[in-house]
Amino acid sequence: MNNPQTLSVEAVVEMKQNGEKIAVLTAYDASMTRHLEAAGVDVILVGDSLGMVVQGHDSTLPVTIDDMIYHCRLVARAREHALLAVDMPYHSYSTVETALANARRLITEGGADMVKLEGADTVLEAIRAIVAEGIPVCGHLGLLPQSIEELGGYKVQGREQAAADKMVADAQALQAAGARMMVLECIPSTLGRRISEAVTIPTIGIGAGPDCDGQVLVLYDLLGLTPGKRPKFSKDFLTEMGKGKGITEAVRAYVEAVKNGTFPAPEHGFQ
């Protein structure tokens, strides 16, 4: 968990209170983590997106808790300043007991500072138990990759009024359960603003508009490494930097764009 040199959960929460945007990126290994650290990323997320961009699966569902611990440990070895969050993978928090056991492993074996769980209603009890154990929690609303089969694909969530109202209530419920941060994925930009104003903890958007308190991207999308069509909400910062520029410069450009509000632009959001 945190040492005195790393950014604390409390410091990240204060960034929202001070109006400072929070730059978040995924990482899965030590080498890329060093680039993120050099560029000044605030929060590193070891995402279960590794199932797709590293392992070659077509979803995040096959990723195991042991996979997440392994990759988190690699990142933790190179992490110096950034807060380190990690996804709890599919079926790793289906009961309160398994959630507690796996959250403990991600902290003690993986070296994480914070664990992230998807959804609201069915995971609130698990979140309360994890928080009571002294482990910080990040929530995740909107498009939930671990529920992609139930959602019927990668679709924008919260466009209907009832669904939007429910998501605002879910965000408040996550905060009440003890979550200290939440990711909002693939929702209308207006809903991203509405949720960000409805809670006091930081919201981290990915396709959720410019008014979230911070932004996160999958590192491979930022570097143009993801094959096929890039998600609408992402941007290839490495290609835009031009010839002669490297990974650290591309990540630094992303951090600066998040901080000064030029990313995400309108074309990266949803109505």
MIDRENVO-831130 format. One record per atom (N, C-alpha, C): x, y, z; residue in three letters. Coordinates in pm, whole numbers, plus 50000, padded with zeros to 5 digits. Layout:
<nodes>
NODE      u      v      w  code
NODE      X      Y      Z   ALA
...
</nodes>
This chain:
<nodes>
NODE      u      v      w  code
NODE  50084  49880  50000   MET
NODE  50000  50000  50000   MET
NODE  50087  50125  50000   MET
NODE  50024  50240  50019   ASN
NODE  50097  50366  50008   ASN
NODE  50222  50373  50093   ASN
NODE  50328  50431  50040   ASN
NODE  50439  50474  50123   ASN
NODE  50437  50626  50119   ASN
NODE  50516  50695  50201   PRO
NODE  50507  50841  50208   PRO
NODE  50532  50914  50077   PRO
NODE  50594  50848  49980   GLN
NODE  50624  50914  49853   GLN
NODE  50508  50909  49753   GLN
NODE  50409  50823  49779   THR
NODE  50302  50805  49681   THR
NODE  50183  50894  49714   THR
NODE  50107  50923  49611   LEU
NODE  49985  51002  49625   LEU
NODE  49884  50921  49704   LEU
NODE  49823  50983  49803   SER
NODE  49726  50914  49886   SER
NODE  49586  50928  49827   SER
NODE  49496  50841  49873   VAL
NODE  49355  50852  49833   VAL
NODE  49301  50988  49874   VAL
NODE  49336  51033  49994   GLU
NODE  49288  51163  50043   GLU
NODE  49337  51277  49954   GLU
NODE  49460  51266  49905   ALA
NODE  49514  51371  49817   ALA
NODE  49439  51375  49685   ALA
NODE  49398  51258  49634   VAL
NODE  49321  51255  49510   VAL
NODE  49183  51316  49531   VAL
NODE  49120  51285  49644   VAL
NODE  48990  51344  49675   VAL
NODE  49002  51496  49685   VAL
NODE  49110  51543  49744   GLU
NODE  49132  51687  49757   GLU
NODE  49150  51753  49620   GLU
NODE  49201  51680  49523   MET
NODE  49216  51736  49389   MET
NODE  49079  51777  49333   MET
NODE  48977  51696  49358   LYS
NODE  48842  51735  49315   LYS
NODE  48798  51861  49388   LYS
NODE  48820  51863  49519   GLN
NODE  48777  51978  49599   GLN
NODE  48848  52106  49555   GLN
NODE  48971  52091  49505   ASN
NODE  49049  52207  49461   ASN
NODE  49029  52240  49312   ASN
NODE  48947  52160  49244   GLY
NODE  48922  52185  49102   GLY
NODE  49036  52144  49011   GLY
NODE  49123  52055  49058   GLU
NODE  49235  52007  48975   GLU
NODE  49198  51875  48910   GLU
NODE  49209  51868  48779   LYS
NODE  49175  51747  48706   LYS
NODE  49273  51635  48738   LYS
NODE  49223  51512  48735   ILE
NODE  49299  51393  48774   ILE
NODE  49328  51310  48650   ILE
NODE  49456  51285  48622   ALA
NODE  49498  51208  48504   ALA
NODE  49524  51063  48544   ALA
NODE  49449  50973  48483   VAL
NODE  49457  50830  48514   VAL
NODE  49488  50753  48386   VAL
NODE  49571  50651  48395   LEU
NODE  49599  50562  48282   LEU
NODE  49613  50420  48332   LEU
NODE  49589  50325  48243   THR
NODE  49614  50186  48277   THR
NODE  49762  50152  48255   THR
NODE  49807  50052  48326   ALA
NODE  49940  49994  48303   ALA
NODE  49935  49849  48349   ALA
NODE  50021  49767  48290   TYR
NODE  50018  49624  48319   TYR
NODE  50157  49566  48347   TYR
NODE  50262  49650  48336   ASP
NODE  50397  49600  48357   ASP
NODE  50487  49713  48407   ASP
NODE  50608  49678  48446   ALA
NODE  50700  49775  48506   ALA
NODE  50751  49877  48405   ALA
NODE  50781  49834  48283   SER
NODE  50839  49926  48185   SER
NODE  50745  50040  48151   SER
NODE  50620  50009  48122   MET
NODE  50523  50113  48091   MET
NODE  50495  50200  48213   MET
NODE  50497  50141  48330   THR
NODE  50474  50217  48453   THR
NODE  50579  50327  48469   THR
NODE  50702  50297  48433   ARG
NODE  50808  50398  48444   ARG
NODE  50781  50517  48352   ARG
NODE  50726  50491  48234   HIS
NODE  50689  50601  48144   HIS
NODE  50577  50685  48206   HIS
NODE  50479  50621  48266   LEU
NODE  50368  50693  48328   LEU
NODE  50416  50777  48444   LEU
NODE  50507  50721  48522   GLU
NODE  50561  50795  48636   GLU
NODE  50640  50918  48587   GLU
NODE  50720  50900  48485   ALA
NODE  50800  51012  48433   ALA
NODE  50712  51123  48377   ALA
NODE  50593  51087  48329   ALA
NODE  50503  51185  48267   ALA
NODE  50410  51251  48369   ALA
NODE  50410  51204  48493   GLY
NODE  50331  51269  48596   GLY
NODE  50186  51224  48607   GLY
NODE  50156  51100  48570   VAL
NODE  50021  51046  48587   VAL
NODE  49987  51040  48736   VAL
NODE  49864  51079  48770   ASP
NODE  49822  51082  48911   ASP
NODE  49784  50946  48965   ASP
NODE  49709  50870  48886   VAL
NODE  49660  50739  48929   VAL
NODE  49688  50638  48819   VAL
NODE  49745  50525  48856   ILE
NODE  49765  50414  48764   ILE
NODE  49663  50306  48797   ILE
NODE  49592  50260  48695   LEU
NODE  49493  50154  48713   LEU
NODE  49543  50028  48643   LEU
NODE  49561  49923  48719   VAL
NODE  49588  49792  48659   VAL
NODE  49451  49736  48623   VAL
NODE  49412  49755  48498   GLY
NODE  49277  49720  48456   GLY
NODE  49265  49577  48408   GLY
NODE  49144  49520  48427   ASP
NODE  49123  49388  48371   ASP
NODE  49112  49394  48218   ASP
NODE  49123  49515  48163   SER
NODE  49139  49532  48018   SER
NODE  49261  49456  47967   SER
NODE  49350  49417  48057   LEU
NODE  49467  49338  48017   LEU
NODE  49423  49207  47951   LEU
NODE  49304  49160  47985   GLY
NODE  49254  49039  47922   GLY
NODE  49242  49053  47772   GLY
NODE  49213  49174  47726   MET
NODE  49197  49199  47583   MET
NODE  49327  49247  47519   MET
NODE  49393  49347  47581   VAL
NODE  49508  49409  47516   VAL
NODE  49639  49334  47538   VAL
NODE  49645  49252  47643   VAL
NODE  49768  49176  47670   VAL
NODE  49748  49027  47642   VAL
NODE  49636  48972  47690   GLN
NODE  49615  48828  47678   GLN
NODE  49548  48785  47548   GLN
NODE  49483  48880  47478   GLY
NODE  49423  48848  47350   GLY
NODE  49283  48793  47353   GLY
NODE  49214  48803  47468   HIS
NODE  49075  48759  47474   HIS
NODE  48984  48864  47408   HIS
NODE  48859  48827  47382   ASP
NODE  48765  48922  47323   ASP
NODE  48680  48994  47427   ASP
NODE  48708  48968  47555   SER
NODE  48642  49039  47664   SER
NODE  48731  49031  47787   SER
NODE  48687  49094  47896   THR
NODE  48764  49089  48021   THR
NODE  48726  48968  48106   THR
NODE  48624  48893  48066   LEU
NODE  48568  48789  48153   LEU
NODE  48665  48676  48190   LEU
NODE  48759  48635  48101   PRO
NODE  48848  48525  48140   PRO
NODE  48956  48562  48241   PRO
NODE  48973  48689  48271   VAL
NODE  49082  48732  48360   VAL
NODE  49057  48680  48502   VAL
NODE  49162  48628  48564   THR
NODE  49150  48571  48698   THR
NODE  49212  48663  48804   THR
NODE  49183  48633  48928   ILE
NODE  49241  48710  49038   ILE
NODE  49393  48692  49040   ILE
NODE  49441  48574  49005   ASP
NODE  49585  48553  49001   ASP
NODE  49650  48636  48890   ASP
NODE  49582  48650  48776   ASP
NODE  49632  48738  48670   ASP
NODE  49647  48880  48722   ASP
NODE  49544  48928  48791   MET
NODE  49545  49066  48839   MET
NODE  49654  49088  48944   MET
NODE  49673  48993  49031   ILE
NODE  49778  49004  49132   ILE
NODE  49916  49009  49065   ILE
NODE  49936  48922  48967   TYR
NODE  50065  48918  48896   TYR
NODE  50095  49052  48831   TYR
NODE  50002  49105  48752   HIS
NODE  50027  49230  48681   HIS
NODE  50036  49348  48777   HIS
NODE  49956  49346  48882   CYS
NODE  49963  49454  48981   CYS
NODE  50100  49456  49049   CYS
NODE  50152  49338  49076   ARG
NODE  50285  49330  49139   ARG
NODE  50393  49388  49048   ARG
NODE  50382  49364  48918   LEU
NODE  50479  49419  48823   LEU
NODE  50475  49572  48824   LEU
NODE  50353  49626  48823   VAL
NODE  50338  49771  48824   VAL
NODE  50386  49829  48956   VAL
NODE  50353  49763  49065   ALA
NODE  50390  49812  49198   ALA
NODE  50542  49825  49214   ALA
NODE  50617  49738  49148   ARG
NODE  50763  49743  49159   ARG
NODE  50820  49872  49101   ARG
NODE  50754  49926  48998   ALA
NODE  50805  50046  48932   ALA
NODE  50733  50172  48975   ALA
NODE  50621  50159  49042   ARG
NODE  50544  50276  49085   ARG
NODE  50620  50352  49194   ARG
NODE  50622  50484  49181   GLU
NODE  50689  50566  49281   GLU
NODE  50596  50671  49342   GLU
NODE  50520  50740  49257   HIS
NODE  50439  50852  49305   HIS
NODE  50290  50829  49291   HIS
NODE  50247  50770  49181   ALA
NODE  50103  50759  49151   ALA
NODE  50031  50669  49249   ALA
NODE  49905  50699  49273   LEU
NODE  49817  50609  49346   LEU
NODE  49795  50486  49258   LEU
NODE  49797  50368  49318   LEU
NODE  49785  50244  49241   LEU
NODE  49653  50175  49272   LEU
NODE  49564  50173  49172   ALA
NODE  49436  50105  49184   ALA
NODE  49438  49980  49096   ALA
NODE  49354  49882  49130   VAL
NODE  49350  49757  49055   VAL
NODE  49206  49708  49045   VAL
NODE  49172  49654  48929   ASP
NODE  49040  49596  48909   ASP
NODE  49027  49463  48983   ASP
NODE  48912  49441  49045   MET
NODE  48875  49308  49091   MET
NODE  48806  49242  48972   MET
NODE  48858  49129  48923   PRO
NODE  48805  49072  48799   PRO
NODE  48671  49001  48819   PRO
NODE  48616  48957  48708   TYR
NODE  48487  48890  48702   TYR
NODE  48479  48775  48803   TYR
NODE  48369  48773  48878   HIS
NODE  48338  48670  48977   HIS
NODE  48435  48668  49095   HIS
NODE  48516  48772  49112   SER
NODE  48607  48774  49227   SER
NODE  48545  48844  49348   SER
NODE  48420  48895  49332   TYR
NODE  48352  48959  49444   TYR
NODE  48203  48926  49444   TYR
NODE  48172  48801  49405   SER
NODE  48033  48758  49394   SER
NODE  47968  48737  49530   SER
NODE  48046  48715  49634   THR
NODE  47996  48712  49771   THR
NODE  48083  48804  49856   THR
NODE  48030  48843  49971   VAL
NODE  48108  48930  50059   VAL
NODE  48237  48862  50102   VAL
NODE  48228  48734  50128   GLU
NODE  48346  48660  50176   GLU
NODE  48455  48654  50069   GLU
NODE  48416  48621  49945   THR
NODE  48517  48615  49840   THR
NODE  48570  48755  49807   THR
NODE  48483  48855  49815   ALA
NODE  48528  48992  49790   ALA
NODE  48635  49034  49890   ALA
NODE  48611  49005  50016   LEU
NODE  48708  49042  50119   LEU
NODE  48839  48968  50099   LEU
NODE  48831  48839  50075   ALA
NODE  48953  48759  50058   ALA
NODE  49034  48808  49938   ALA
NODE  48968  48834  49828   ASN
NODE  49040  48876  49707   ASN
NODE  49090  49020  49716   ASN
NODE  49014  49107  49782   ALA
NODE  49063  49244  49802   ALA
NODE  49189  49243  49887   ALA
NODE  49190  49161  49990   ARG
NODE  49310  49151  50075   ARG
NODE  49429  49104  49992   ARG
NODE  49408  49007  49904   ARG
NODE  49518  48955  49822   ARG
NODE  49573  49061  49728   ARG
NODE  49484  49140  49668   LEU
NODE  49529  49245  49576   LEU
NODE  49612  49350  49647   LEU
NODE  49581  49374  49773   ILE
NODE  49658  49471  49852   ILE
NODE  49789  49410  49902   ILE
NODE  49780  49294  49965   THR
NODE  49898  49236  50029   THR
NODE  49994  49170  49929   THR
NODE  49939  49097  49831   GLU
NODE  50024  49028  49733   GLU
NODE  50052  49115  49610   GLU
NODE  49952  49194  49570   GLY
NODE  49967  49274  49450   GLY
NODE  50031  49409  49473   GLY
NODE  50022  49461  49595   GLY
NODE  50082  49590  49626   GLY
NODE  49996  49709  49589   GLY
NODE  49865  49687  49568   ALA
NODE  49776  49796  49530   ALA
NODE  49741  49884  49651   ALA
NODE  49694  50005  49621   ASP
NODE  49643  50097  49723   ASP
NODE  49492  50096  49730   ASP
NODE  49426  50055  49620   MET
NODE  49281  50067  49608   MET
NODE  49232  49958  49513   MET
NODE  49112  49905  49540   VAL
NODE  49053  49806  49451   VAL
NODE  48929  49866  49385   VAL
NODE  48898  49820  49264   LYS
NODE  48783  49873  49189   LYS
NODE  48685  49761  49159   LYS
NODE  48556  49788  49186   LEU
NODE  48448  49695  49162   LEU
NODE  48346  49759  49068   LEU
NODE  48286  49679  48982   GLU
NODE  48186  49729  48890   GLU
NODE  48045  49714  48947   GLU
NODE  47959  49813  48917   GLY
NODE  47818  49804  48952   GLY
NODE  47784  49872  49083   GLY
NODE  47658  49853  49124   ALA
NODE  47610  49917  49247   ALA
NODE  47530  49817  49330   ALA
NODE  47399  49809  49308   ASP
NODE  47308  49733  49394   ASP
NODE  47368  49609  49458   ASP
NODE  47413  49515  49375   THR
NODE  47455  49385  49427   THR
NODE  47593  49387  49491   THR
NODE  47669  49494  49475   VAL
NODE  47805  49496  49531   VAL
NODE  47819  49591  49650   VAL
NODE  47712  49659  49688   LEU
NODE  47723  49757  49796   LEU
NODE  47765  49692  49928   LEU
NODE  47710  49575  49956   GLU
NODE  47747  49507  50081   GLU
NODE  47895  49469  50079   GLU
NODE  47942  49421  49965   ALA
NODE  48084  49387  49954   ALA
NODE  48171  49510  49970   ALA
NODE  48131  49622  49911   ILE
NODE  48207  49746  49925   ILE
NODE  48215  49788  50070   ILE
NODE  48102  49784  50139   ARG
NODE  48102  49822  50282   ARG
NODE  48197  49734  50362   ARG
NODE  48198  49605  50333   ALA
NODE  48286  49512  50405   ALA
NODE  48432  49540  50375   ALA
NODE  48465  49566  50248   ILE
NODE  48604  49594  50210   ILE
NODE  48651  49724  50275   ILE
NODE  48566  49826  50272   VAL
NODE  48600  49955  50334   VAL
NODE  48620  49939  50484   VAL
NODE  48535  49858  50546   ALA
NODE  48548  49834  50691   ALA
NODE  48679  49767  50725   ALA
NODE  48735  49696  50628   GLU
NODE  48866  49631  50645   GLU
NODE  48980  49730  50629   GLU
NODE  48949  49854  50592   GLY
NODE  49052  49956  50574   GLY
NODE  49109  49962  50435   GLY
NODE  49041  49900  50338   ILE
NODE  49089  49898  50200   ILE
NODE  49007  49998  50118   ILE
NODE  49069  50099  50057   PRO
NODE  48995  50195  49976   PRO
NODE  48933  50131  49852   PRO
NODE  48815  50180  49815   VAL
NODE  48741  50123  49703   VAL
NODE  48710  50231  49599   VAL
NODE  48723  50193  49473   CYS
NODE  48679  50274  49359   CYS
NODE  48560  50203  49297   CYS
NODE  48450  50276  49270   GLY
NODE  48335  50218  49203   GLY
NODE  48346  50232  49052   GLY
NODE  48248  50179  48982   HIS
NODE  48247  50184  48835   HIS
NODE  48103  50173  48789   HIS
NODE  48054  50277  48721   LEU
NODE  47917  50281  48670   LEU
NODE  47916  50309  48520   LEU
NODE  47799  50288  48459   GLY
NODE  47785  50309  48315   GLY
NODE  47803  50178  48242   GLY
NODE  47885  50178  48139   LEU
NODE  47917  50054  48069   LEU
NODE  48006  49970  48161   LEU
NODE  47961  49849  48190   LEU
NODE  48034  49759  48280   LEU
NODE  48088  49642  48198   LEU
NODE  48217  49644  48165   PRO
NODE  48272  49538  48078   PRO
NODE  48249  49396  48132   PRO
NODE  48244  49381  48265   GLN
NODE  48222  49247  48321   GLN
NODE  48077  49200  48305   GLN
NODE  47987  49293  48269   SER
NODE  47846  49259  48248   SER
NODE  47807  49273  48102   SER
NODE  47905  49262  48013   ILE
NODE  47883  49291  47872   ILE
NODE  47780  49198  47809   ILE
NODE  47772  49074  47857   GLU
NODE  47674  48981  47802   GLU
NODE  47532  49021  47839   GLU
NODE  47514  49066  47964   GLU
NODE  47382  49112  48007   GLU
NODE  47344  49243  47939   GLU
NODE  47442  49329  47910   LEU
NODE  47414  49458  47847   LEU
NODE  47391  49447  47697   LEU
NODE  47428  49332  47640   GLY
NODE  47407  49311  47497   GLY
NODE  47510  49378  47409   GLY
NODE  47629  49401  47462   GLY
NODE  47735  49461  47383   GLY
NODE  47785  49591  47442   GLY
NODE  47882  49650  47373   TYR
NODE  47945  49774  47419   TYR
NODE  47861  49893  47373   TYR
NODE  47761  49930  47453   LYS
NODE  47667  50035  47418   LYS
NODE  47669  50148  47521   LYS
NODE  47641  50269  47475   VAL
NODE  47630  50383  47566   VAL
NODE  47515  50358  47664   VAL
NODE  47540  50385  47791   GLN
NODE  47442  50363  47897   GLN
NODE  47386  50495  47948   GLN
NODE  47264  50492  48002   GLY
NODE  47208  50608  48071   GLY
NODE  47146  50713  47981   GLY
NODE  47110  50676  47859   ARG
NODE  47050  50775  47769   ARG
NODE  46904  50803  47804   ARG
NODE  46832  50702  47854   GLU
NODE  46693  50723  47894   GLU
NODE  46688  50789  48031   GLU
NODE  46585  50869  48053   GLN
NODE  46575  50946  48177   GLN
NODE  46576  50857  48300   GLN
NODE  46498  50748  48296   ALA
NODE  46492  50658  48412   ALA
NODE  46628  50596  48441   ALA
NODE  46699  50556  48335   ALA
NODE  46832  50496  48353   ALA
NODE  46930  50598  48407   ALA
NODE  46920  50723  48359   ALA
NODE  47008  50829  48408   ALA
NODE  46983  50858  48555   ALA
NODE  46856  50867  48592   ASP
NODE  46821  50892  48732   ASP
NODE  46872  50780  48821   ASP
NODE  46859  50656  48773   LYS
NODE  46907  50541  48851   LYS
NODE  47057  50546  48869   LYS
NODE  47130  50590  48765   MET
NODE  47276  50596  48775   MET
NODE  47320  50704  48874   MET
NODE  47250  50815  48878   VAL
NODE  47281  50918  48978   VAL
NODE  47260  50861  49119   VAL
NODE  47149  50791  49138   ALA
NODE  47121  50731  49269   ALA
NODE  47225  50625  49304   ALA
NODE  47268  50548  49203   ASP
NODE  47372  50447  49226   ASP
NODE  47504  50512  49267   ASP
NODE  47538  50623  49203   ALA
NODE  47662  50694  49239   ALA
NODE  47657  50741  49384   ALA
NODE  47544  50793  49425   GLN
NODE  47530  50837  49564   GLN
NODE  47534  50719  49660   GLN
NODE  47479  50605  49617   ALA
NODE  47483  50485  49700   ALA
NODE  47626  50433  49715   ALA
NODE  47704  50438  49606   LEU
NODE  47844  50397  49614   LEU
NODE  47920  50485  49712   LEU
NODE  47896  50615  49706   GLN
NODE  47961  50707  49799   GLN
NODE  47920  50677  49942   GLN
NODE  47792  50653  49964   ALA
NODE  47743  50623  50099   ALA
NODE  47801  50492  50152   ALA
NODE  47829  50397  50062   ALA
NODE  47887  50269  50103   ALA
NODE  48035  50281  50138   ALA
NODE  48096  50396  50102   GLY
NODE  48235  50418  50138   GLY
NODE  48332  50430  50023   GLY
NODE  48283  50420  49898   ALA
NODE  48373  50436  49783   ALA
NODE  48436  50574  49786   ALA
NODE  48563  50581  49746   ARG
NODE  48637  50707  49752   ARG
NODE  48664  50765  49614   ARG
NODE  48620  50695  49510   MET
NODE  48640  50741  49373   MET
NODE  48551  50653  49287   MET
NODE  48513  50699  49167   MET
NODE  48437  50612  49078   MET
NODE  48468  50643  48932   MET
NODE  48470  50537  48852   VAL
NODE  48486  50548  48708   VAL
NODE  48347  50553  48645   VAL
NODE  48330  50643  48548   LEU
NODE  48205  50653  48471   LEU
NODE  48240  50624  48326   LEU
NODE  48182  50518  48270   GLU
NODE  48222  50473  48136   GLU
NODE  48105  50476  48037   GLU
NODE  48130  50540  47922   CYS
NODE  48037  50539  47809   CYS
NODE  47896  50581  47849   CYS
NODE  47884  50705  47896   ILE
NODE  47755  50763  47928   ILE
NODE  47748  50901  47863   ILE
NODE  47628  50958  47844   PRO
NODE  47619  51092  47787   PRO
NODE  47697  51195  47869   PRO
NODE  47757  51290  47801   SER
NODE  47838  51390  47870   SER
NODE  47758  51467  47974   SER
NODE  47630  51492  47945   THR
NODE  47546  51564  48041   THR
NODE  47526  51483  48168   THR
NODE  47518  51351  48155   LEU
NODE  47503  51266  48273   LEU
NODE  47634  51260  48351   LEU
NODE  47747  51260  48280   GLY
NODE  47875  51266  48350   GLY
NODE  47886  51389  48437   GLY
NODE  47841  51503  48384   ARG
NODE  47841  51626  48464   ARG
NODE  47745  51617  48582   ARG
NODE  47627  51563  48555   ARG
NODE  47525  51552  48661   ARG
NODE  47575  51466  48778   ARG
NODE  47635  51352  48748   ILE
NODE  47685  51264  48853   ILE
NODE  47801  51330  48927   ILE
NODE  47890  51395  48853   SER
NODE  48005  51461  48916   SER
NODE  47962  51568  49014   SER
NODE  47850  51634  48985   GLU
NODE  47798  51737  49075   GLU
NODE  47719  51678  49192   GLU
NODE  47675  51552  49177   ALA
NODE  47590  51489  49279   ALA
NODE  47669  51420  49388   ALA
NODE  47801  51401  49368   VAL
NODE  47884  51333  49467   VAL
NODE  48005  51420  49502   VAL
NODE  48062  51394  49618   THR
NODE  48179  51471  49662   THR
NODE  48310  51397  49635   THR
NODE  48301  51271  49593   ILE
NODE  48422  51195  49560   ILE
NODE  48453  51213  49412   ILE
NODE  48579  51195  49370   PRO
NODE  48616  51217  49230   PRO
NODE  48548  51119  49135   PRO
NODE  48505  51171  49021   THR
NODE  48457  51089  48911   THR
NODE  48564  51088  48802   THR
NODE  48593  50969  48750   ILE
NODE  48695  50952  48647   ILE
NODE  48625  50902  48521   ILE
NODE  48622  50985  48418   GLY
NODE  48547  50953  48299   GLY
NODE  48627  50879  48194   GLY
NODE  48558  50791  48123   ILE
NODE  48611  50730  48001   ILE
NODE  48492  50724  47905   ILE
NODE  48483  50824  47819   GLY
NODE  48365  50841  47737   GLY
NODE  48248  50894  47819   GLY
NODE  48275  50981  47915   ALA
NODE  48171  51036  48001   ALA
NODE  48173  51188  48002   ALA
NODE  48242  51249  47906   GLY
NODE  48241  51394  47892   GLY
NODE  48351  51465  47968   GLY
NODE  48365  51596  47942   PRO
NODE  48476  51675  47997   PRO
NODE  48455  51723  48140   PRO
NODE  48335  51705  48195   ASP
NODE  48306  51761  48326   ASP
NODE  48330  51665  48441   ASP
NODE  48377  51544  48411   CYS
NODE  48420  51455  48518   CYS
NODE  48545  51514  48584   CYS
NODE  48575  51468  48703   ASP
NODE  48688  51524  48779   ASP
NODE  48823  51475  48727   ASP
NODE  48820  51371  48648   GLY
NODE  48943  51319  48588   GLY
NODE  48908  51235  48468   GLY
NODE  49009  51184  48401   GLN
NODE  48991  51101  48283   GLN
NODE  49083  50980  48291   GLN
NODE  49038  50870  48230   VAL
NODE  49121  50751  48220   VAL
NODE  49113  50698  48078   VAL
NODE  49223  50646  48028   LEU
NODE  49227  50575  47901   LEU
NODE  49306  50446  47918   LEU
NODE  49279  50351  47831   VAL
NODE  49365  50233  47821   VAL
NODE  49493  50278  47751   VAL
NODE  49606  50252  47812   LEU
NODE  49734  50299  47761   LEU
NODE  49756  50259  47615   LEU
NODE  49715  50138  47580   TYR
NODE  49738  50091  47443   TYR
NODE  49660  50174  47342   TYR
NODE  49542  50226  47380   ASP
NODE  49467  50315  47291   ASP
NODE  49540  50448  47275   ASP
NODE  49593  50500  47383   LEU
NODE  49665  50627  47380   LEU
NODE  49789  50618  47291   LEU
NODE  49850  50500  47284   LEU
NODE  49972  50482  47205   LEU
NODE  49944  50428  47065   LEU
NODE  49816  50411  47031   GLY
NODE  49783  50361  46897   GLY
NODE  49820  50216  46876   GLY
NODE  49829  50138  46984   LEU
NODE  49871  49998  46972   LEU
NODE  49755  49902  46957   LEU
NODE  49634  49947  46990   THR
NODE  49518  49859  46984   THR
NODE  49479  49835  46838   THR
NODE  49473  49710  46794   PRO
NODE  49436  49683  46654   PRO
NODE  49289  49712  46629   PRO
NODE  49255  49736  46504   GLY
NODE  49116  49760  46469   GLY
NODE  49073  49903  46500   GLY
NODE  48943  49922  46503   LYS
NODE  48887  50055  46525   LYS
NODE  48906  50100  46669   LYS
NODE  48960  50221  46685   ARG
NODE  48982  50275  46819   ARG
NODE  48850  50324  46877   ARG
NODE  48826  50307  47008   PRO
NODE  48703  50357  47069   PRO
NODE  48686  50507  47046   PRO
NODE  48562  50551  47029   LYS
NODE  48532  50692  47004   LYS
NODE  48589  50783  47112   LYS
NODE  48590  50735  47236   PHE
NODE  48631  50821  47348   PHE
NODE  48782  50830  47364   PHE
NODE  48858  50757  47283   SER
NODE  49004  50754  47300   SER
NODE  49072  50845  47199   SER
NODE  49203  50861  47215   LYS
NODE  49282  50944  47125   LYS
NODE  49424  50888  47119   LYS
NODE  49478  50883  46997   ASP
NODE  49615  50834  46976   ASP
NODE  49711  50952  46993   ASP
NODE  49758  50971  47115   PHE
NODE  49847  51083  47143   PHE
NODE  49986  51062  47084   PHE
NODE  50030  50938  47070   LEU
NODE  50165  50913  47020   LEU
NODE  50176  50954  46873   LEU
NODE  50079  50914  46792   THR
NODE  50081  50951  46651   THR
NODE  50071  51103  46635   THR
NODE  49988  51165  46716   GLU
NODE  49971  51310  46707   GLU
NODE  50099  51385  46743   GLU
NODE  50180  51325  46831   MET
NODE  50305  51391  46871   MET
NODE  50402  51403  46753   MET
NODE  50395  51308  46659   GLY
NODE  50480  51314  46541   GLY
NODE  50612  51240  46557   GLY
NODE  50683  51233  46448   LYS
NODE  50809  51159  46442   LYS
NODE  50911  51214  46542   LYS
NODE  50982  51122  46605   GLY
NODE  51087  51160  46698   GLY
NODE  51042  51169  46842   GLY
NODE  50911  51157  46866   LYS
NODE  50859  51162  47002   LYS
NODE  50833  51020  47051   LYS
NODE  50845  51002  47182   GLY
NODE  50831  50869  47238   GLY
NODE  50714  50855  47333   GLY
NODE  50714  50744  47405   ILE
NODE  50602  50709  47492   ILE
NODE  50585  50811  47604   ILE
NODE  50695  50849  47669   THR
NODE  50683  50944  47780   THR
NODE  50624  51076  47733   THR
NODE  50669  51124  47616   GLU
NODE  50616  51250  47564   GLU
NODE  50467  51239  47533   GLU
NODE  50424  51126  47478   ALA
NODE  50283  51107  47446   ALA
NODE  50198  51103  47573   ALA
NODE  50248  51034  47674   VAL
NODE  50174  51028  47801   VAL
NODE  50170  51165  47867   VAL
NODE  50282  51238  47859   ARG
NODE  50284  51372  47917   ARG
NODE  50185  51464  47845   ARG
NODE  50172  51449  47713   ALA
NODE  50075  51528  47638   ALA
NODE  49933  51496  47683   ALA
NODE  49907  51369  47712   TYR
NODE  49775  51330  47764   TYR
NODE  49750  51392  47900   TYR
NODE  49848  51384  47988   VAL
NODE  49833  51442  48123   VAL
NODE  49803  51591  48112   VAL
NODE  49879  51660  48029   GLU
NODE  49859  51805  48013   GLU
NODE  49721  51836  47955   GLU
NODE  49677  51754  47859   ALA
NODE  49546  51777  47798   ALA
NODE  49432  51755  47898   ALA
NODE  49448  51655  47984   VAL
NODE  49348  51632  48089   VAL
NODE  49348  51748  48187   VAL
NODE  49465  51791  48227   LYS
NODE  49477  51896  48327   LYS
NODE  49421  52030  48276   LYS
NODE  49447  52061  48149   ASN
NODE  49402  52191  48098   ASN
NODE  49264  52186  48033   ASN
NODE  49203  52068  48032   GLY
NODE  49066  52056  47986   GLY
NODE  49048  52042  47836   GLY
NODE  49157  52023  47760   THR
NODE  49142  52008  47615   THR
NODE  49112  51864  47575   THR
NODE  49128  51770  47667   PHE
NODE  49084  51632  47646   PHE
NODE  48999  51589  47764   PHE
NODE  48881  51531  47739   PRO
NODE  48827  51497  47608   PRO
NODE  48763  51616  47538   PRO
NODE  48772  51618  47405   ALA
NODE  48704  51718  47324   ALA
NODE  48562  51667  47294   ALA
NODE  48477  51754  47239   PRO
NODE  48338  51711  47210   PRO
NODE  48328  51584  47128   PRO
NODE  48421  51564  47034   GLU
NODE  48412  51445  46949   GLU
NODE  48442  51314  47023   GLU
NODE  48493  51325  47145   HIS
NODE  48521  51205  47223   HIS
NODE  48407  51165  47314   HIS
NODE  48299  51243  47314   GLY
NODE  48187  51218  47405   GLY
NODE  48063  51168  47335   GLY
NODE  47959  51145  47416   PHE
NODE  47832  51093  47367   PHE
NODE  47718  51185  47411   PHE
NODE  47616  51192  47328   GLN
NODE  47498  51272  47359   GLN
NODE  47388  51186  47421   GLN
</nodes>
